[in-house]
Amino acid sequence: MTAIKVFISYSWTSPDHEDWVLRLATDLRESGVDAILDKWDLKEGHEANAFMEKMVSDPDISKVVIVSDRVYSEKSNKRTGGAGTEAQIISSEIFSKEDQNKFVVAVTELDDEGKAYVPKYYTSRIFIDFTDESKFAGSFEQLLRWIADKPIHKKPELGSLPKYISEPEEAVVLATSAAKRRAMDGLTNSKAFAYPATKEYLELLSRELEKFRLPSDVTPESDEFIENFQSFAPYRDECIEIVRAVSDYTSDEKYIELIHAFFERFQGYFHPPKNVNSYHDTDFDNFKFFAHELFLHVGATLISSGRYEAFNQLVATPYYLANRADRGQEPMGNFTEFRHYLKSLEIRKQNLKLNRLSLAADFLHDRAGASGIDFSKIMEVDFLLFLRAELADLDYYDRWYPDSLVYLGYGHRAFEIFERSRSKRYFERIRPVLGNATKEDLDKLVEGYRADPQTLPRWEGSRISPVSLMGIQNLCSVP
């Protein structure tokens, strides 16, 4: 494979700057790039201007790196000196050729206002920032990727618009947008009506959920079943906006009580309406999934905002389960009511012969991006809820099964919240997330898993590793 040829244009500003450019060129060559530099390739007796013009316009030169500091920028703008000559050649090439991806500026100096020194002909273009020596490695990788046309963020394949957007007449539509706008205005602008507006929105959303109830003839294999799941996504995201505003703009715990009450009402949809006597257990699986997904997103939002006590309040406060009370059973339940085994998804997987470990995990993964929450945070809170149930020593049937961890991959390190908890001070801050468990409590839990690993969740023989996901050996290891 032929090495990519790259010409480096720069100014002889100072010996230190020349040494820096020489180091950059050397690093490029050691990384497999055929860097061309005047110090190496402009021989005695050669005409400098002709050399520069050839380097800039030669079709064999794939890329041109413009190392721009104050001197280079000023000479380019004034068209004086070597940099000025190259500026005339480069600017002509940039504006007359279709392939403008041949040139990039590597900035090495900022002005007094913190703005990059770049030639005027380049001011509207993206540059690579080399002004912070401590970040040289990252900037150099960015430059290498540009040279090789291998960007770190690869454009994904084009998919299809969700049906609730492309065919809104077939989607479930809720009348919550006006209430949501009013609540957001109250929260973000600290208005007096913020609390009643938030309460109004959450209560309205609770009532509107009835519109998602599936007809009895809709089977798990059908398109209508999936379209129902898809239709909930914009309302999930709408609700998360409210929760994010609550997290960011108020510390009053009464707002968390509103969110708790919303989930308490949500649980009512896990059962048939009082006037319905004939039903299947799978008829309510869509509601169970919506609640599960939303609970994870709300938890991730609170943790990302540092609202550890609020997260604990949502998880630790018991939930009144009216359906149990109606049957004379214990009416107070816990947060594990929002994670259920969904038989309908298993039926869909088997009947459509879908070779997937968990459709629930797939749905959680594929729908996560639109909410603005990274899926790694969904997995993190899923694992935390698993630990909460384990630390509480709940009944086997009340365990929290962390479906999303199917996506962990091989060799996953500890989640961020535990990596940061190497610091004892940080661990003390986040202890409410764990129900105020101590390091000793976690050690005891881990010892139990070592003694009986069969109790750990698994998929096709592969078990999760709480030891690794907590980084237990590093926990509280520094002040």
C-alpha positions in Angstrom: 0.0 0.0 0.0 1.4 3.4 -1.1 1.9 5.9 1.8 -0.2 9.0 1.7 1.9 12.1 0.8 1.4 15.2 2.9 3.0 18.6 2.5 3.5 20.7 5.6 3.4 24.5 5.2 4.6 26.6 8.0 6.5 29.8 9.0 10.1 29.9 10.3 8.8 31.9 13.3 11.4 30.7 15.9 13.8 27.8 16.5 11.3 26.4 19.0 8.4 26.6 16.5 10.6 25.0 13.8 11.5 22.2 16.2 7.8 21.7 16.9 7.0 21.4 13.2 9.9 19.0 12.7 8.5 16.8 15.6 5.1 16.8 14.0 6.5 15.8 10.6 8.6 13.1 12.3 5.6 11.7 14.2 3.6 11.6 10.9 6.3 9.7 9.1 6.6 7.2 12.0 2.9 6.8 11.8 3.1 5.7 8.1 2.5 9.1 6.5 4.9 10.4 3.8 5.3 13.9 5.3 7.2 16.3 3.0 9.0 19.2 4.7 11.2 21.9 3.2 14.0 21.0 5.7 14.1 17.5 4.2 13.0 17.9 0.6 14.1 21.5 -0.5 17.6 20.9 -1.6 20.3 23.6 -2.0 20.0 25.4 -5.4 16.3 24.6 -5.7 13.9 27.5 -6.2 11.8 27.9 -3.1 8.7 29.3 -4.7 8.6 26.6 -7.4 9.0 24.0 -4.7 6.0 25.3 -2.7 3.8 25.7 -5.8 4.6 22.1 -6.8 3.9 20.8 -3.3 0.5 22.6 -3.1 -0.8 21.8 -6.6 0.9 18.4 -7.3 -1.8 15.7 -7.6 0.5 13.2 -5.9 0.3 15.3 -2.8 -3.0 14.1 -1.1 -3.1 16.5 1.8 -1.6 19.8 2.8 -1.3 20.7 6.5 -1.0 24.4 7.2 0.7 25.0 10.6 -0.6 28.4 11.6 0.7 30.6 14.3 0.6 34.4 14.6 3.5 34.9 12.2 2.2 32.6 9.6 -1.3 34.1 9.8 0.0 37.7 9.5 2.4 36.9 6.6 -0.4 35.0 4.8 -2.8 38.0 5.2 -0.2 40.5 4.0 1.1 38.1 1.3 4.7 38.6 2.4 7.5 36.1 2.9 7.3 32.4 2.2 4.0 32.0 4.0 2.6 34.8 1.9 3.6 33.1 -1.3 2.1 29.8 -0.1 -1.0 31.7 0.9 -1.5 32.9 -2.7 -1.0 29.4 -4.1 -3.2 27.7 -1.4 -6.1 30.2 -1.4 -6.2 29.8 -5.2 -6.3 26.0 -4.9 -9.0 26.1 -2.2 -11.3 28.4 -4.1 -10.8 27.0 -7.6 -10.9 23.2 -7.0 -13.8 21.0 -6.2 -11.9 18.9 -3.7 -11.4 21.3 -0.8 -10.7 18.5 1.6 -7.0 18.6 0.6 -6.2 21.4 3.1 -6.4 21.7 6.9 -5.1 24.2 9.4 -3.2 23.0 12.5 -3.4 25.9 14.9 -0.5 26.3 17.3 -1.2 29.8 18.8 -4.2 31.8 20.0 -4.6 35.6 20.2 -5.2 37.6 23.4 -9.0 36.9 23.0 -8.4 33.2 22.8 -9.2 33.1 19.1 -7.1 30.9 16.7 -4.6 32.5 14.4 -5.7 31.3 11.0 -5.2 32.9 7.5 -8.2 35.0 6.4 -8.9 32.7 3.5 -9.5 29.9 6.0 -11.5 31.6 8.7 -14.8 29.8 8.0 -13.3 26.3 8.0 -12.8 23.7 10.7 -9.2 23.5 12.1 -7.3 21.2 14.4 -6.3 22.7 17.7 -2.7 22.1 18.7 -2.5 25.0 21.2 -2.6 22.8 24.3 0.5 20.6 24.5 -1.1 18.4 27.1 -3.7 17.4 24.4 -1.2 16.8 21.7 -1.9 13.1 21.4 -5.7 13.7 20.8 -5.0 16.4 18.3 -2.5 14.3 16.5 -5.0 11.4 16.2 -7.5 13.8 14.8 -5.0 14.9 12.2 -4.1 11.3 11.3 -7.7 10.5 10.9 -8.2 13.5 8.6 -5.2 12.5 6.5 -6.5 8.9 6.2 -10.1 9.9 5.7 -11.0 7.8 8.8 -13.1 10.0 11.0 -13.8 8.8 14.6 -17.5 9.4 14.1 -18.7 7.3 11.1 -21.9 8.4 9.6 -24.5 5.7 10.2 -26.6 4.0 7.5 -29.8 5.9 6.6 -32.8 4.3 8.3 -36.5 5.0 8.0 -38.6 7.6 9.7 -40.6 6.1 12.6 -44.2 5.5 11.7 -45.5 7.9 14.3 -43.8 10.6 12.2 -44.2 9.4 8.7 -47.8 8.2 9.2 -49.0 10.2 12.2 -52.6 9.3 11.5 -51.8 5.7 12.5 -49.8 6.7 15.6 -51.1 7.2 19.1 -51.5 11.0 19.7 -51.7 12.4 23.2 -53.0 15.8 24.2 -50.0 16.7 26.4 -48.0 19.3 24.4 -49.6 22.4 25.8 -49.3 21.2 29.4 -45.7 20.2 28.8 -44.9 23.7 27.4 -46.5 25.4 30.4 -44.6 23.1 32.9 -41.3 23.8 31.1 -41.9 27.5 31.1 -42.6 27.4 34.9 -39.6 25.3 35.8 -37.0 26.9 33.6 -38.0 30.4 34.5 -38.8 29.8 38.2 -42.3 31.0 37.9 -44.9 30.7 40.7 -47.0 28.2 38.7 -44.1 25.7 38.1 -45.3 23.2 40.7 -49.0 23.1 39.7 -48.1 23.1 36.0 -45.7 20.1 36.5 -48.4 18.3 38.5 -51.0 19.1 35.8 -48.7 17.7 33.1 -47.9 14.4 34.9 -51.5 13.8 35.8 -52.6 14.5 32.2 -50.0 12.1 30.9 -51.2 9.5 33.3 -54.8 9.8 32.0 -53.7 9.9 28.3 -51.8 6.6 28.6 -55.2 4.9 28.2 -54.9 5.6 24.5 -52.1 3.1 24.2 -54.2 0.2 25.3 -53.9 -2.5 22.7 -57.0 -4.1 21.1 -57.5 -7.8 22.1 -56.9 -8.9 18.5 -53.4 -7.4 18.2 -50.8 -10.2 18.5 -47.1 -9.8 19.5 -46.0 -10.8 16.0 -48.0 -8.0 14.3 -46.9 -4.6 13.0 -49.5 -2.9 15.1 -47.8 -4.3 18.2 -44.5 -2.7 17.3 -46.1 0.5 16.1 -47.7 0.9 19.5 -44.3 0.6 21.2 -42.8 3.1 18.7 -45.6 5.6 19.3 -44.7 6.0 23.0 -41.1 7.2 22.3 -42.0 10.9 21.8 -44.0 11.0 25.0 -41.2 9.3 26.9 -38.8 12.0 25.6 -41.4 14.7 26.5 -41.6 13.4 30.0 -37.8 13.2 30.3 -37.6 16.9 29.4 -39.8 17.7 32.4 -37.7 15.5 34.7 -34.5 17.1 33.4 -35.9 20.5 34.1 -36.9 19.4 37.6 -33.3 18.1 38.1 -31.7 21.3 36.9 -33.9 24.0 38.2 -35.3 23.0 41.5 -34.1 21.0 44.5 -37.5 20.8 46.2 -38.3 17.2 47.0 -42.0 17.7 46.4 -41.3 17.5 42.6 -39.8 14.0 43.1 -43.0 13.1 45.0 -44.9 14.1 41.9 -42.7 11.8 39.7 -43.2 9.0 42.3 -47.0 9.5 42.2 -46.9 9.4 38.4 -45.2 6.0 38.4 -47.6 4.9 41.1 -50.5 5.7 38.7 -48.6 4.1 35.8 -48.7 0.8 37.6 -52.5 0.8 37.3 -52.1 0.1 33.6 -50.4 -3.2 34.2 -53.9 -4.8 34.9 -57.2 -4.9 33.1 -59.7 -2.1 33.6 -62.4 -2.9 36.2 -65.1 -3.5 33.5 -63.0 -6.1 31.6 -63.3 -9.7 32.6 -61.7 -11.5 29.6 -58.0 -10.8 28.9 -54.6 -12.3 28.4 -51.6 -11.5 30.7 -49.7 -10.2 27.6 -52.4 -7.5 26.9 -50.6 -5.1 29.2 -47.0 -5.8 28.3 -46.7 -2.6 26.3 -47.5 -0.5 29.5 -45.0 -2.6 31.5 -42.3 -1.9 29.0 -43.1 1.8 28.8 -42.9 2.1 32.6 -39.7 0.1 32.8 -38.0 2.2 30.1 -39.2 5.4 31.6 -38.0 4.5 35.1 -34.5 3.7 33.7 -34.5 7.1 31.8 -35.7 9.0 34.9 -33.1 7.3 37.0 -30.3 8.1 34.6 -31.4 11.7 34.3 -31.3 12.2 38.1 -27.9 10.5 38.5 -26.4 12.5 35.6 -27.6 15.7 37.3 -26.0 14.6 40.6 -29.4 14.3 42.2 -28.5 11.2 44.3 -30.9 11.9 47.1 -33.7 12.4 44.7 -32.9 9.1 43.0 -32.9 7.4 46.4 -36.3 9.0 47.2 -37.8 7.6 44.0 -36.4 4.1 44.6 -36.7 3.8 48.4 -40.2 5.2 48.8 -42.8 2.4 48.7 -45.5 2.4 46.0 -49.2 1.9 46.7 -50.5 -0.8 44.4 -54.3 -0.3 44.2 -54.9 -3.5 42.3 -53.4 -5.5 45.2 -55.5 -3.6 47.7 -58.6 -4.4 45.7 -57.8 -8.1 46.1 -57.1 -7.9 49.8 -53.3 -8.3 49.3 -50.4 -6.3 50.7 -50.8 -3.0 48.9 -47.3 -1.5 49.4 -44.7 -2.5 46.8 -41.3 -1.5 45.8 -39.5 -0.1 42.7 -39.1 -3.6 41.2 -42.8 -3.3 40.2 -41.4 -1.4 37.2 -39.4 -4.3 35.7 -41.4 -7.3 34.5 -40.7 -10.4 32.3 -42.6 -9.7 29.1 -44.0 -12.9 27.7 -45.3 -11.1 24.6 -41.7 -10.3 23.5 -40.7 -13.9 24.0 -43.6 -15.0 21.8 -42.6 -12.5 19.1 -39.0 -13.7 19.2 -40.0 -17.3 18.9 -42.7 -17.0 16.3 -40.7 -14.7 14.0 -37.6 -16.8 14.7 -35.6 -13.7 15.8 -32.1 -14.7 16.8 -31.8 -12.2 19.7 -30.9 -12.7 23.3 -33.4 -10.1 24.6 -36.0 -8.1 22.6 -36.5 -5.9 25.7 -32.8 -5.1 25.7 -32.9 -4.4 21.9 -35.9 -2.0 22.3 -34.1 -0.2 25.2 -30.9 0.1 23.2 -32.4 1.1 19.8 -34.7 3.8 21.3 -32.2 5.3 23.8 -30.5 7.9 21.5 -33.6 10.1 20.9 -34.0 10.9 24.6 -30.6 12.6 24.8 -29.4 10.0 27.3 -26.4 7.8 26.3 -27.2 4.1 26.5 -24.2 3.5 28.8 -26.1 5.6 31.4 -29.1 3.4 30.9 -27.0 0.3 31.5 -25.4 2.0 34.6 -28.7 2.8 36.2 -30.0 -0.7 35.3 -27.1 -2.2 37.2 -27.6 0.2 40.1 -31.2 -0.9 40.4 -30.1 -4.5 40.3 -27.7 -3.8 43.2 -30.4 -2.0 45.2 -32.7 -5.0 45.0 -29.8 -7.3 45.9 -28.7 -5.2 48.9 -32.3 -5.1 50.1 -32.3 -8.9 50.0 -35.7 -9.0 48.3 -37.5 -12.1 47.5 -36.3 -14.0 44.3 -39.4 -12.9 42.4 -38.8 -9.3 43.4 -35.3 -9.1 41.9 -34.4 -6.5 39.3 -33.2 -8.2 36.2 -30.9 -5.8 34.3 -32.0 -6.6 30.7 -29.8 -3.8 29.1 -26.6 -5.5 30.3 -26.9 -7.8 27.3 -25.1 -5.0 25.5 -22.1 -4.8 27.9 -19.8 -6.6 25.5 -16.6 -8.5 26.5 -14.2 -7.1 29.1 -16.4 -4.2 30.2 -14.8 -2.1 33.0 -16.6 -0.6 36.0 -19.3 1.9 35.3 -18.4 5.6 35.6 -20.0 6.1 38.9 -17.9 3.3 40.4 -14.7 4.4 38.6 -15.1 7.8 40.2 -15.8 6.1 43.6 -12.2 5.1 43.9 -12.3 8.4 45.8 -13.7 7.9 49.3 -15.2 11.4 49.2 -17.0 10.7 46.0 -18.3 7.3 47.2 -19.8 9.1 50.3 -21.6 11.5 47.9 -23.1 8.7 45.8 -24.0 6.3 48.6 -27.7 7.4 48.5 -27.9 5.8 45.0 -27.0 2.5 46.7 -29.5 3.0 49.6 -26.6 4.3 51.7 -24.8 1.0 51.5 -21.2 1.0 52.7 -18.1 -0.4 51.1 -18.3 -3.3 53.5 -21.9 -4.0 52.4 -20.7 -4.2 48.8 -17.8 -6.5 49.8 -20.3 -8.8 51.6 -22.5 -8.9 48.5 -19.6 -9.8 46.3 -18.5 -12.6 48.7 -22.0 -14.0 48.4 -21.8 -14.0 44.6 -18.4 -15.7 44.8 -19.8 -18.4 47.0 -22.9 -18.9 44.8 -22.4 -17.5 41.3 -25.5 -19.3 40.1 -27.6 -16.5 41.5 -26.2 -14.0 39.0 -28.2 -13.0 35.9 -27.0 -14.6 32.7 -27.7 -14.8 29.0 -26.8 -18.0 27.1 -24.3 -19.0 29.8 -22.6 -15.7 30.2 -23.1 -14.1 33.6 -22.6 -10.5 34.6 -19.7 -9.7 36.9 -20.6 -7.3 39.7 -16.9 -7.4 40.8 -15.8 -5.9 37.5 -18.8 -3.6 37.0 -18.2 -2.1 40.5 -14.4 -2.2 40.2 -14.6 -3.4 43.8 -10.9 -3.8 44.2 -10.4 0.0 43.5 -13.4 1.2 45.5 -12.5 3.8 48.1 -8.8 3.2 47.5 -7.9 6.9 47.5 -9.1 9.8 49.8 
